[in-house]
Amino acid sequence: MKKTVLLYNFDPDEQAAAKRALLPLHFAVRVISEDEMPMSVGYLAGLTEDSGKREYEGGRFGMLVVMGGFLGSDVDKLLSAMRKAGFGRDVLKAVITPTNAVWCGGELYAEILREHEQMRKQ
């Protein structure tokens, strides 16, 4: 399975910086277009065959990095490369799981944001 990184809501300069940072790691990088936003993260990462097109009514969301086919050490490498490229904690990151593979990016972003807020309260 190919290790794939999905980039949501990165402007062109941010896309270029992220691609440069991840190039040495040999991960496939895919910038998600507006038309692809309703499709499931699993489908966009090539992990499922059903696009699982969903309506997300949460509106526009922030930058999101989604990792498909990653192992623990891959996540560490990506996080380190993104940090060195200047992407801080304001960029939410998630690994595709069997549960969230059917979610669209907006749903995943909302869940990760909710989890971050809960951790900050503790």
WOWOQUI-V190074 format. One record per pair of residues at least 12 apart in sequence whose ideal C-beta (glycine too) atoms are under 6 Angstrom apart, sorted by the first residue. I is the first residue (numbers start at 1). J is the second residue. Records with the same first field share a line. If there is no record, write none. Layout:
# WOWOQUI-V190074
I = J ; J
This chain:
# WOWOQUI-V190074
1 = 69
2 = 28
3 = 27 ; 69 ; 70 ; 74
4 = 28 ; 45 ; 68
5 = 27 ; 29 ; 67
6 = 30 ; 32 ; 44 ; 45 ; 66
7 = 31
8 = 32 ; 64 ; 105
9 = 63
10 = 63
15 = 31
17 = 85
21 = 81 ; 85
22 = 81
25 = 77
38 = 53 ; 54 ; 104
39 = 51 ; 53
40 = 52 ; 102
41 = 66 ; 96 ; 108
42 = 96 ; 101
45 = 68 ; 96
47 = 68 ; 101
48 = 101
52 = 102
54 = 104
56 = 104 ; 106 ; 107
58 = 106 ; 110
61 = 106 ; 109
63 = 91
64 = 92 ; 105 ; 109
65 = 93
66 = 94
67 = 95
68 = 96
70 = 95
92 = 112
94 = 108 ; 112
